[in-house]
């Protein structure tokens, strides 16, 4: 169980209220055995009460690097045609 700020809009798992990006939310880790903590539920401040006063105003995230499509074989697209195959 930890307090955080929403990085993207989400829905509260209890009241289904929309939590906007930057709003405080409580993240609950749910699961048993080897799935423990991998399933998360979020709750809004309306359902669980106010966030702690020492919660940072904003979560800093490093920008995601661009996906290199050539590494996974999707680019460049190469279409090979036999001579005489016009299209």
Secondary structure, 3 states (H helix, E strand, C coil): CEEEECCCCEECCCCCCEECCCCEEEEEEECCHHHCCCEEEEECHHHHCCCCCCCCCCCCCCCCCCCCCCCCCCCCCCCCCCCCCCC
